[in-house]
Amino acid sequence: MSQIDFLNITKQYGSDTEVLKDVSFSVDNGEFVFLVGPSGAGKSTLIKVLIREEVPTSGDILFNGESVLQIPQTNISDLRRRIGVVFQDFKLLESKNIFDNVAVALDVVDSDPGVIRNVVPNVLAMVGLSNKMYNYPKQLSGGEKQRVAIARALAHEPDVLVADEPTGMIDPVASEEVVDILEKIHSLGTTVLMATHSQAIVDRLKKRVIRIQDGIVKSDKMGGKYND
């Protein structure tokens, strides 16, 4: 059963710039899917319309059969708890330690302090950072910062984890560690949608690969490679 459906998505800026052109594809529950393609192809825009950060010019997005576009503004936060997002630039708060950086995802929805004390150590353990819980971002490597970002995205036990170029700002060894964590999360039943430029990662994992180019789906292959 499909969990995410992009239905004829077009996104236009101004009168003549089409970033997405009639894009349609579905992602099944429990899949691991790579979105690949050159910079400016529309990968990040797809992620933005999925989480209602932006609205398409035309088309619709279904999440578990419900139109994302029809969700009331007051309920958008619920959608974003069910779809965890990991960004390329980490988006950590430099003034807060790692525990608090993860806890902020729970604080903003007024989670019980007892829940926070239980959840934060668990998700940090999942990404291998139990020993860095009270460090600050400036004390971490790029790879460790990205693992904190993943832990924060997992705090609400999302149905889907979306990673937008999560290895774009870290070295190859750290990149492999991040991808290994994403594979582990996937093995526990979470759907993973990852936008990437990394041919090495895509070719090694042999997952489903959707290539976006010039705003359209150029190819969609199971067990594909970066250049298929």
Number of C-alpha atoms within 10 A of each C-alpha: 10 15 18 22 22 19 16 17 23 21 24 15 11 7 6 7 9 16 20 26 19 16 19 16 15 15 19 14 17 18 19 24 24 27 25 26 23 13 13 13 19 25 26 18 18 26 19 15 19 25 23 19 11 14 21 22 14 14 17 21 27 18 21 15 12 14 13 21 20 10 13 9 10 7 9 15 15 13 16 18 21 18 23 24 23 24 18 17 17 19 13 20 14 12 11 15 19 27 23 20 23 28 22 18 20 21 13 9 11 10 13 10 12 8 11 21 12 10 20 26 19 17 23 25 15 17 23 16 21 16 10 18 18 13 14 19 21 12 12 14 13 19 22 21 22 27 27 29 27 29 31 27 26 30 22 18 17 18 18 28 24 24 25 21 20 26 27 16 15 19 12 15 10 18 20 16 17 21 18 14 17 23 15 14 19 18 14 9 14 21 25 24 22 24 25 24 18 16 12 12 19 24 16 12 16 17 18 20 25 24 24 23 19 16 23 19 20 13 14 17 15 11 15 19 22 21 12 13
